[in-house]
Structures are given as structure tokens and as C-alpha cells.
Amino acid sequence: MFALIIITSLLSTNLYAEEVIELPKILRGVKHNGLYYLSYQAGQESNEGYNYNKFLIKRAYFTLKKEVNSFITSRITLDAHQDDTGDMKVRLKYAYADIKFPDFIFITMPHVEFGLVHTPWLDFEEHVNYYRMQDTMFMERVGLFNSSDFGFTFLGYLGGEMAEEYQKSVNNKYPGRCGSFALGAYNGGGYHTKENNQNKVFQERITVRPLPNIIPGLQFSELFIAGKGNGSGTLDDINDWQTLAGMVSYEYQ
């Protein structure tokens, strides 16, 4: 507590200092945010047969973003979690350049993430299904894929954006008026597994909002993945990886 008081005092002193320290040019315009899943848990492990009673940090994210110019944005996200020993581990979750393009016919706000990027499905589902506040989504939990990987993702909305009132009262994430899409190519092992072969995996998601004026919260989504598993050896020896999934979702204020 004493250390916390000292740190708070230093921050307060800097806040009211007469001389303002000018940031280096590279740091100007950098935005940051944090997201933390804090938990208290008590119960019994059914498979181990022992009782537990503990406070823990499920996950902790820290993100830095900077708009390099009018069409390129940079993002880095650190992901901290506790391993089985209780030790906190920190790793990169996202590190990419986001390149924006002008609208094209029916496609609104197209952009490409390149680097360690969002994969097409989980970021979308996490912003529709708030089960994510409890733990990982089902398809990630059973080991099909995870939320980021090395590669590129091309994303955009279909048919413009939902009205501002809808975005404020219901959801401003993926607010394509007729839906949204994401597709790309990736190593396939995810952000915390090394690439074990030369194969690249294709993933795509298409979401359709069929009745934006009548039932705006209704969406139909499809996910398709094709490639090889992240095994080692010749490609002929590695199992094929194919996923086809669908979801009907409905959001209301």
C-alpha cells in the first residue's frame, strides 16, 4: 500500500507541473486501453478431486494503437495470463498494420490487417455473444482455432452501416447494414504455436443481415476453413483441416 501511495503522489505531482513535457513525435497520437478478466473461484475439480478457493486473473490485455496516416493504423496488444503454476505469462496477441481502402460498390470500409491479426470468426462472435465474459468461446475451447494468427485478414461491411441510433443502443461492432465479411490466409497454428509446416490455411466468414429495417438485430453467419493441420512432416502425411460452421444471432437493446 505504501508503494501505491508513492506512485499516486508522483502521478499527481506530474499532473500539476507547470512545465509540460513534450512527447517524442513517434508517441504523439498513441491511444491505449486495457481489458481485464478478474475472478474469484471456489469449488471442486471433478477430474482431479481436490477443492480450490482462489482469486485469479483470467486474462489481461493491454493495447497500443497509433494512426500513422489517413490510411494506415498500427496496433500492438499484449496478452497476460496465469499458467498452471500460477506464474503470469505475457505474450503478443496482436501486432499488425491496418490498411484502409476506399468503399467499392457494395463493400463499405474495406481494410486489410497484416501481421499477427484477427482471424475471421472469434472477434465477431465475441462482440455478439457475451459468454466471452466467462471464458473462451466453444469452438476455440475444443481446439479448432483461436482468435489470432500470423497472416492477413481482409474485412469490410456490406451495404453501408446501420443507423447511428442502432449502433448506440444495441451494438456498434460490425455494424454493416446488410452484413459483414472477413477472409484471409494464415500459418494455421495460432498466435501461441509455432508454424510446423509450409502449408497456409484459408479462413472466411460471411454474415448477412437480411432485414435491417424490420429486424435489424437478426444475422446469419457462416464460417469456412480449409488447409492442413499444424503437424510436421511432408504435406501428404499431415491431416486435412476443414471446418464449416453456421450461427444465427439476434441482438436487442
C-alpha positions as CSV (number, residue, x, y, z in Angstrom):
1,M,0.0,0.0,0.0
2,F,2.9,2.4,0.8
3,A,4.3,1.9,-2.7
4,L,0.9,2.5,-4.2
5,I,0.7,5.8,-2.3
6,I,4.1,6.9,-3.5
7,I,3.2,6.1,-7.2
8,T,-0.1,8.0,-6.9
9,S,1.7,11.0,-5.4
10,L,4.2,11.1,-8.3
11,L,1.5,10.9,-10.9
12,S,-0.4,13.7,-9.2
13,T,2.7,15.9,-9.0
14,N,3.3,15.5,-12.7
15,L,-0.3,16.3,-13.5
16,Y,0.0,19.8,-11.9
17,A,3.6,20.5,-13.0
18,E,3.9,23.9,-14.7
19,E,6.3,22.7,-17.4
20,V,4.7,20.3,-19.9
21,I,7.0,17.6,-21.2
22,E,6.5,17.3,-25.0
23,L,6.3,13.7,-26.2
24,P,8.5,12.4,-28.9
25,K,6.9,12.7,-32.3
26,I,6.6,8.9,-32.7
27,L,4.5,8.7,-29.5
28,R,2.0,11.5,-30.3
29,G,-1.4,10.3,-31.0
30,V,-0.9,6.9,-29.4
31,K,-4.1,5.5,-27.9
32,H,-4.1,2.9,-25.2
33,N,-6.6,0.7,-23.3
34,G,-6.7,-2.3,-21.0
35,L,-9.2,-5.1,-20.6
36,Y,-9.0,-7.5,-17.6
37,Y,-11.0,-10.6,-16.6
38,L,-10.7,-10.7,-12.8
39,S,-12.2,-13.7,-11.0
40,Y,-12.8,-15.3,-7.6
41,Q,-13.5,-19.1,-7.8
42,A,-14.3,-21.8,-5.3
43,G,-15.4,-25.4,-5.8
44,Q,-14.0,-28.8,-6.6
45,E,-12.1,-30.0,-9.7
46,S,-14.2,-33.0,-10.8
47,N,-11.3,-34.7,-12.7
48,E,-8.7,-34.0,-10.0
49,G,-10.8,-34.4,-6.9
50,Y,-9.4,-31.5,-4.9
51,N,-11.1,-28.3,-3.6
52,Y,-10.0,-24.9,-4.6
53,N,-10.6,-21.3,-3.3
54,K,-8.7,-18.6,-5.1
55,F,-8.6,-15.2,-6.7
56,L,-7.1,-15.0,-10.1
57,I,-6.6,-13.0,-13.3
58,K,-8.2,-15.0,-16.1
59,R,-6.7,-12.7,-18.8
60,A,-5.3,-9.2,-19.0
61,Y,-4.9,-7.3,-22.3
62,F,-3.0,-4.0,-22.9
63,T,-3.3,-2.4,-26.3
64,L,-1.5,0.5,-28.1
65,K,-2.8,2.0,-31.3
66,K,-1.4,4.7,-33.5
67,E,-2.8,6.3,-36.7
68,V,0.3,6.5,-38.8
69,N,-1.5,8.4,-41.6
70,S,-5.0,8.6,-43.1
71,F,-5.0,5.1,-44.3
72,I,-2.6,3.1,-42.0
73,T,-3.1,2.3,-38.3
74,S,-0.7,0.3,-36.2
75,R,-1.8,-1.9,-33.3
76,I,0.1,-4.0,-30.6
77,T,-1.8,-6.0,-27.9
78,L,-0.1,-7.8,-25.0
79,D,-1.9,-10.8,-23.5
80,A,-1.1,-11.8,-19.9
81,H,-2.4,-15.0,-18.3
82,Q,-1.7,-17.3,-15.4
83,D,-0.2,-20.7,-16.2
84,D,-0.8,-23.9,-14.3
85,T,1.9,-22.9,-11.7
86,G,0.2,-19.6,-11.1
87,D,3.0,-17.6,-12.8
88,M,1.9,-14.7,-15.0
89,K,3.0,-15.1,-18.7
90,V,2.9,-12.2,-21.2
91,R,2.8,-12.8,-25.0
92,L,1.8,-10.9,-28.1
93,K,-1.8,-11.3,-29.1
94,Y,-1.9,-8.8,-32.0
95,A,0.8,-6.9,-33.8
96,Y,-0.4,-5.6,-37.2
97,A,-0.7,-2.8,-39.7
98,D,-4.3,-2.0,-40.6
99,I,-4.5,-0.6,-44.2
100,K,-7.8,1.1,-45.2
101,F,-9.2,1.3,-48.7
102,P,-12.0,3.4,-50.2
103,D,-15.5,2.0,-50.5
104,F,-16.1,-0.2,-53.5
105,I,-19.6,-0.7,-54.9
106,F,-21.4,-2.7,-52.2
107,I,-18.4,-3.1,-49.9
108,T,-18.1,-0.4,-47.1
109,M,-14.9,0.4,-45.1
110,P,-12.7,-2.4,-46.6
111,H,-9.4,-2.8,-44.8
112,V,-6.6,-5.3,-44.5
113,E,-4.8,-6.4,-41.3
114,F,-1.3,-7.7,-42.0
115,G,1.0,-9.4,-39.3
116,L,-0.3,-11.1,-36.2
117,V,-4.0,-10.5,-36.9
118,H,-7.6,-11.3,-36.1
119,T,-8.9,-14.5,-37.6
120,P,-12.3,-14.1,-39.2
121,W,-14.6,-15.7,-36.6
122,L,-13.9,-15.2,-33.0
123,D,-13.6,-11.4,-32.8
124,F,-17.0,-11.2,-34.5
125,E,-18.7,-13.8,-32.2
126,E,-17.2,-12.3,-29.1
127,H,-18.9,-9.0,-29.9
128,V,-22.3,-10.7,-30.4
129,N,-22.2,-13.4,-27.7
130,Y,-21.1,-12.1,-24.4
131,Y,-20.4,-15.5,-23.0
132,R,-16.8,-14.4,-23.6
133,M,-17.1,-12.6,-20.3
134,Q,-17.0,-16.1,-18.7
135,D,-14.4,-17.9,-20.8
136,T,-13.3,-18.9,-24.3
137,M,-15.9,-19.4,-27.0
138,F,-16.9,-23.0,-27.7
139,M,-15.0,-23.6,-31.0
140,E,-11.8,-22.2,-29.5
141,R,-12.3,-24.2,-26.3
142,V,-12.5,-27.5,-28.2
143,G,-9.3,-26.7,-30.1
144,L,-10.5,-25.9,-33.6
145,F,-8.8,-22.5,-33.8
146,N,-8.1,-19.4,-31.8
147,S,-8.7,-15.7,-32.2
148,S,-5.4,-14.5,-33.9
149,D,-2.8,-15.9,-36.2
150,F,0.1,-14.8,-38.4
151,G,-1.1,-13.8,-41.9
152,F,-3.5,-11.3,-43.3
153,T,-7.3,-10.6,-43.0
154,F,-9.4,-8.7,-45.4
155,L,-12.5,-7.2,-43.7
156,G,-15.4,-5.0,-44.6
157,Y,-19.1,-4.2,-44.2
158,L,-21.9,-4.9,-46.8
159,G,-24.3,-2.2,-47.9
160,G,-23.2,0.7,-45.7
161,E,-23.7,0.9,-41.9
162,M,-26.6,0.6,-39.5
163,A,-28.2,3.9,-38.3
164,E,-26.3,5.7,-35.5
165,E,-29.2,5.1,-33.1
166,Y,-28.9,1.3,-33.6
167,Q,-25.1,1.5,-33.0
168,K,-25.6,3.5,-29.8
169,S,-28.4,1.5,-28.3
170,V,-27.6,-2.1,-29.5
171,N,-24.1,-2.6,-30.9
172,N,-21.5,-0.6,-32.8
173,K,-19.3,-3.5,-33.6
174,Y,-19.5,-5.0,-37.1
175,P,-22.5,-2.7,-37.9
176,G,-22.8,-3.5,-41.6
177,R,-26.3,-2.7,-42.8
178,C,-26.6,-5.8,-44.9
179,G,-23.8,-7.7,-43.0
180,S,-20.1,-8.1,-42.9
181,F,-17.3,-10.3,-44.1
182,A,-13.7,-11.4,-43.3
183,L,-11.3,-13.7,-45.1
184,G,-7.6,-14.4,-45.2
185,A,-4.6,-16.8,-45.2
186,Y,-2.7,-17.8,-42.1
187,N,0.1,-20.1,-40.8
188,G,-2.6,-22.1,-39.0
189,G,-1.1,-22.7,-35.6
190,G,-2.4,-19.6,-33.9
191,Y,-0.6,-16.9,-32.1
192,H,1.0,-19.1,-29.4
193,T,2.1,-22.1,-31.5
194,K,5.0,-22.1,-34.0
195,E,4.5,-22.9,-37.6
196,N,5.4,-26.6,-38.2
197,N,5.0,-26.9,-42.0
198,Q,4.8,-24.8,-45.2
199,N,1.0,-25.0,-45.6
200,K,-1.2,-21.9,-45.3
201,V,-4.8,-22.1,-44.1
202,F,-7.7,-20.2,-45.7
203,Q,-10.4,-18.9,-43.5
204,E,-13.5,-16.9,-44.3
205,R,-16.7,-15.6,-42.6
206,I,-19.7,-14.1,-44.3
207,T,-22.5,-12.5,-42.2
208,V,-25.8,-11.4,-43.7
209,R,-28.3,-9.1,-42.0
210,P,-31.4,-9.9,-44.1
211,L,-34.0,-7.5,-42.7
212,P,-32.1,-4.4,-41.5
213,N,-35.3,-2.2,-41.5
214,I,-37.6,-4.7,-39.8
215,I,-35.5,-7.0,-37.6
216,P,-32.1,-5.2,-37.5
217,G,-30.6,-7.4,-34.8
218,L,-31.0,-10.7,-36.8
219,Q,-27.9,-12.0,-38.5
220,F,-26.9,-15.3,-40.2
221,S,-23.2,-16.1,-40.2
222,E,-21.2,-18.8,-41.9
223,L,-17.5,-19.9,-41.3
224,F,-15.4,-22.0,-43.6
225,I,-11.8,-23.1,-43.0
226,A,-9.6,-25.2,-45.3
227,G,-6.0,-26.2,-45.1
228,K,-3.6,-28.7,-43.4
229,G,-3.3,-29.2,-39.7
230,N,-0.2,-27.7,-38.0
231,G,1.7,-31.0,-38.0
232,S,5.3,-31.6,-39.1
233,G,6.5,-33.8,-42.0
234,T,5.5,-33.8,-45.6
235,L,2.1,-32.3,-46.5
236,D,0.9,-35.7,-47.7
237,D,1.4,-37.0,-44.1
238,I,-0.5,-34.2,-42.4
239,N,-4.2,-34.4,-41.8
240,D,-6.6,-32.1,-43.7
241,W,-8.2,-29.3,-41.7
242,Q,-11.7,-28.3,-42.7
243,T,-14.3,-26.5,-40.7
244,L,-17.8,-25.5,-41.7
245,A,-20.0,-23.8,-39.1
246,G,-23.1,-21.6,-39.0
247,M,-24.7,-19.3,-36.5
248,V,-28.0,-17.4,-36.2
249,S,-27.7,-14.5,-33.8
250,Y,-30.2,-11.8,-32.6
251,E,-29.3,-8.7,-30.7
252,Y,-31.6,-6.2,-29.0
253,Q,-31.1,-3.2,-26.8
